[in-house]
Amino acid sequence: MKKRTIIIAIAAILLLIVLGNSVYVVQANQHACVAEFSKVVSTTNTPGLHFKIPFIHTVKYFSSATQFYDIPPSEVITLDKQNMTADCYVLWKITDPLKFYQTLGSNSVAEQRLGDQTYTALKNAMGTLAQADIINMEDGGKRNEIYDSIATTVNEKAKTYGINVLDVKIKRFDLPESNLNAVYARMISERNQMASKFTADGNYDASIIRNDVDKQVNILVSNAKANAAKLEAEGEAEYMRKLAAAYNSQDKQDFYEFILALDALQNSLTGDEKTIILDKDSDLAKILAGQ
């Protein structure tokens, strides 16, 4: 009885082992490759429980999600033979697990291959641009064209490994220490030249504006002086006309001269000296003398 119990227990254990090796579980965002003696017989990315032949089939899992690979910084040479250090990354995913398993077999090998291909495409793209164009590249659309070109090139080669490259981006460009000071000096010189040009253009525009204003002022002053002279002449003419009309007879002229004489006498008596000398034949002397 005891021996029978042991046999049943052993059989149950063996059955559990067989059953455990007969199934495998695929998670979400996961590829599973079932291999029979290193030869893939089936692939699936359907989440859930799946069956296989125990002890004969083995399962290799790969992620089906988008993966990020930060490529180590590497040096590239520009069109004008200047060294620059590029730091970039790649977004990629496995789209054909069978091809991926047969050609690469692991993520580490895939990242190494992607890094090499990205560096080659990046080196070729940067080799068509001068260092000054790269440093002064302010147009985001132009940068995106370069990124898209690199991503397209890498993706075409990565398809042979069952990989789809979604994006390639350059995080930053660094200058080697030997070139850093020279490039900064050149950038400062360029900015100083731009500042000088803007200053010269501003001074030129300001001189034009000042000359135009001075011209307008001179015109206004000349017109004002001409109008003033005209008004003054007209006033003098009107004054002379009215004066002539007021003293158009001998009596009026004599009265006017008498008034002027009185005004002169009054002005002469404003000081402390009260003595005046008059001609005995003058009208004023005669009036004062009661004649």
Residue, then its C-alpha position, 0 to 999 in steps of 0.5 A: m500500500k505504501k509502495r503504491t502511494i509512492i508510485i502515485a505521488i511520483a506519477a503526479i509529480l511527473l505529470l505536473i512537470v510535463l504539464g508545466n512544460s507543455v504550456y507557456v504564457v505570453q504577456a502583453n507587448q511581448h513576442a514569443c518564438v517557439a524553437e525545436f532544437s534551435k529551429v523556430v517552429s512558431t511565433t506569436n504575440t497574442p497574450g495568454l496561455h499557449f501550448k508546446i511539446p514538453f522538453i522538446h520545444t523551448v520559448k524565447y521572449f522578445s519585447s514588442a514595445t517601442q524601445f529606447y537606445d541611447i547611443p554612446p557619443s561618437e565623433v563625426i567629421t563635417l564637410d570642412k574637415q572639422n571634428m564634432t561629437a554627436d550624442c543621439y538616440v534611436l527608437w526602435k521595435i521588433t516587428d518580425p520576431l522570427k527574423f530577429y531571432q534568426t539574425l540577431g537573437s538578443n537586444s544587446v546584439a540588436e543595439q550594437r548593430l543599430g548603433d553602428q548603422t546609425y553612426t554610419a548614416l550620421k557620419n554621411a549626413m554630417g559630412t555634407l554640412a560645414q561646421a558653421d552651418i551645423i552650429n548656426m542651424e536655427d531652422g527646426g525644419k532643416r534639422n528634422e529633414i536631417y533626422d528623417s533622412i538618417a532614420t530612413t536610412v537606418n530603418e531600411k537596413a534594420k528591416t533585414y533584422g526584423i526591426n522597425v526604426l521609428d525615430v533617430k534624434i540628435k540630443r546634442f552636438d559637442l565641440p572637441e576641446s581643441n576646437l572649442n575656443a576657436v569656434y567660440a572666438r569665431m562666433i563672437s567675431e560674427r556676432n560683433q560683425m552683425a552688431s556693427k552692421f546693425t549699428a551702421d544701418g541704424n546710424y544711416d537710417a537715423s542720418i536720413i531721418r535727421n536730414d529730412v527733419d532738418k529740411q522740413v524745419n528749414i522749409l517751415v522756418s523759411n515759410a514762417k519768416a516769409n509770412a512774417a515779413k509779408l505781414e510786417a510789410e502789410g502792417e507798415a503799409e497799413y500803418m502808413r496809410k492810416l497815418a496819412a489818412a489821419y494827418n491829411s491836413q495842415d491843422k492835423q499835422d500841426f496838432y500831431e507835432f504839438i503832441l509829439a513836443l509835449d511827449a518829448l517835454q514830459n520825457s525830459l522832466t522825469g529826472d531830478e533836473k527840471t530845467i528846460i531850454l526852448d526856442k522862443d519861436s517854438d509853439l510850445a514855448k509860446i504856449l507856456a509863455g501864454q502868448 
